[in-house]
Amino acid sequence: MNVVWRSIDRLFTGLLWIGVVAGMLMTTFVVLASVMRYFVGAPFRFTEELVGLLFVAVAFIGLPWATLHNRHLRITLIPDKLPPAVRRITDKVAALLVIVFCAVFAAQSWEFAAFSLSLNARSDMGGIPLFPWMALMPIMCAAAGIGMLVRWVRGPSPDDDEAPPEV
């Protein structure tokens, strides 16, 4: 099981780094658009669209790693007050709900992405093909579901926020 865990962890960490690069590109295009607008008089036509698409990429590409390592935002006000045995049960129920949500969201968003592919949908100003960006939603959501399933089977890893401290 450790080989599976390490392989998935490496894959999701690689995806996270791709998301970091997408965030850097997004920032670069925002700065470039500002420079072009104020010093040249007009920004590139495609920058606003590309920044929006890169934002979607940043949000979804980081999702599998955050799910695998339990580093996403969560509200633990009530679970923190529960006894450990009850908390383990609520954690398993929560994980099951996340897996179901990811599966349903991936299926529904794949239909949306496939429809855009059938239309050969492109952005208005830059003519950027939309399918690759839309396909990130179902693929990364399915990967997050797999990450949650691995967490469910394996339990928390030592670098997770919820892992007990080493003595």
VMD Tcl script that draws the C-alpha trace (Angstrom):
set ca {
  {0.00 0.00 0.00}
  {2.95 2.33 0.62}
  {3.95 2.09 -3.05}
  {0.45 3.16 -4.09}
  {0.49 5.98 -1.53}
  {3.90 7.27 -2.66}
  {2.93 7.07 -6.33}
  {-0.30 8.97 -5.81}
  {1.46 11.46 -3.55}
  {4.14 12.12 -6.18}
  {1.55 12.50 -8.93}
  {-0.56 14.90 -6.85}
  {2.54 16.85 -5.78}
  {3.49 17.19 -9.45}
  {0.00 18.48 -10.17}
  {0.35 20.94 -7.30}
  {3.54 22.29 -8.85}
  {1.77 22.65 -12.20}
  {-0.86 24.66 -10.32}
  {1.88 26.85 -8.84}
  {3.25 27.52 -12.32}
  {-0.28 28.33 -13.52}
  {-0.60 30.82 -10.65}
  {2.70 32.42 -11.62}
  {1.55 32.66 -15.23}
  {-1.72 34.19 -14.08}
  {0.17 36.85 -12.12}
  {2.48 37.49 -15.06}
  {-0.44 38.04 -17.43}
  {-2.15 40.42 -14.98}
  {1.04 42.49 -14.73}
  {1.55 42.32 -18.49}
  {-2.03 43.49 -19.14}
  {-1.56 46.40 -16.71}
  {1.71 47.45 -18.32}
  {0.19 47.22 -21.79}
  {-2.89 49.19 -20.73}
  {-1.02 52.07 -19.07}
  {2.09 52.33 -21.23}
  {0.91 51.19 -24.65}
  {-2.75 52.14 -24.38}
  {-4.38 48.73 -24.90}
  {-3.84 45.33 -23.29}
  {-3.53 42.13 -25.26}
  {-7.00 40.95 -26.23}
  {-6.65 37.51 -24.68}
  {-5.17 38.32 -21.25}
  {-8.42 38.62 -19.27}
  {-9.75 35.36 -20.68}
  {-6.48 33.53 -20.12}
  {-6.23 34.81 -16.54}
  {-9.74 33.50 -15.85}
  {-8.90 30.11 -17.32}
  {-5.65 29.95 -15.38}
  {-7.57 30.75 -12.19}
  {-9.81 27.73 -12.79}
  {-6.69 25.65 -13.40}
  {-5.08 26.84 -10.16}
  {-8.22 26.05 -8.16}
  {-8.79 22.57 -9.56}
  {-5.21 21.35 -10.07}
  {-4.39 21.86 -6.39}
  {-7.53 20.07 -5.21}
  {-6.21 16.46 -5.31}
  {-3.10 17.27 -3.24}
  {-5.09 19.30 -0.70}
  {-7.58 16.45 -0.34}
  {-4.91 13.77 -0.03}
  {-3.05 15.70 2.69}
  {-6.13 17.17 4.39}
  {-4.86 20.70 3.80}
  {-8.11 22.22 2.57}
  {-10.29 24.58 4.55}
  {-12.52 22.86 7.04}
  {-14.70 23.82 9.94}
  {-14.01 21.65 12.97}
  {-15.86 23.50 15.70}
  {-18.23 20.62 16.44}
  {-16.01 17.62 15.52}
  {-13.24 18.88 17.82}
  {-15.64 18.60 20.76}
  {-16.60 14.99 20.04}
  {-15.02 11.98 21.74}
  {-12.30 10.29 19.62}
  {-14.45 7.23 18.80}
  {-17.35 9.37 17.54}
  {-14.97 11.64 15.68}
  {-13.51 8.68 13.77}
  {-17.04 7.76 12.68}
  {-17.86 11.33 11.61}
  {-14.54 11.48 9.72}
  {-15.46 8.31 7.79}
  {-18.95 9.66 7.02}
  {-17.45 12.97 5.88}
  {-14.95 11.12 3.67}
  {-17.76 9.08 2.13}
  {-19.72 12.27 1.40}
  {-16.67 13.83 -0.25}
  {-16.14 10.72 -2.41}
  {-19.79 10.73 -3.49}
  {-19.69 14.47 -4.20}
  {-16.50 14.11 -6.26}
  {-17.98 11.25 -8.30}
  {-21.22 13.13 -9.02}
  {-19.43 16.40 -9.76}
  {-16.92 14.66 -12.04}
  {-19.71 12.94 -14.00}
  {-21.79 16.10 -14.37}
  {-18.87 18.34 -15.27}
  {-17.57 15.78 -17.78}
  {-20.89 16.03 -19.65}
  {-20.45 19.83 -19.65}
  {-16.86 19.57 -20.94}
  {-17.80 16.99 -23.59}
  {-20.57 19.28 -24.81}
  {-18.07 22.12 -25.20}
  {-15.82 19.78 -27.18}
  {-18.70 18.82 -29.49}
  {-19.33 22.53 -30.13}
  {-15.61 23.26 -30.51}
  {-16.22 26.08 -28.00}
  {-13.66 28.86 -27.90}
  {-13.24 32.00 -25.84}
  {-14.68 35.19 -27.31}
  {-11.65 37.44 -27.61}
  {-8.66 35.14 -27.87}
  {-10.25 32.12 -29.52}
  {-8.76 29.86 -26.85}
  {-10.19 26.31 -26.99}
  {-12.24 25.79 -23.83}
  {-12.39 21.98 -23.65}
  {-8.93 21.44 -22.09}
  {-9.72 23.94 -19.35}
  {-13.18 22.52 -18.76}
  {-11.82 18.96 -18.69}
  {-9.72 19.93 -15.66}
  {-12.87 20.07 -13.54}
  {-13.95 16.42 -13.84}
  {-10.43 15.01 -14.01}
  {-9.17 16.84 -10.93}
  {-12.39 16.22 -9.01}
  {-12.12 12.49 -9.76}
  {-8.48 12.62 -8.63}
  {-9.55 14.31 -5.40}
  {-12.11 11.54 -4.87}
  {-9.35 8.97 -5.37}
  {-7.19 10.89 -2.90}
  {-9.97 10.80 -0.32}
  {-10.48 7.08 -0.94}
  {-6.76 6.49 -0.38}
  {-6.94 8.53 2.85}
  {-9.93 6.45 3.94}
  {-8.11 3.16 3.35}
  {-4.67 4.24 4.54}
  {-5.49 6.77 7.23}
  {-3.72 10.08 7.74}
  {-0.11 10.46 6.72}
  {2.52 11.79 9.16}
  {2.54 15.25 7.52}
  {-1.24 15.73 7.70}
  {-2.74 18.35 9.97}
  {-4.81 15.74 11.78}
  {-2.03 13.24 12.39}
  {-1.10 12.81 16.05}
  {2.15 14.52 17.03}
  {5.22 12.35 17.35}
  {6.45 11.79 20.89}
}
mol new
graphics top color blue
foreach p $ca { graphics top sphere $p radius 0.5 }
foreach p [lrange $ca 0 end-1] q [lrange $ca 1 end] { graphics top cylinder $p $q radius 0.2 }
display resetview
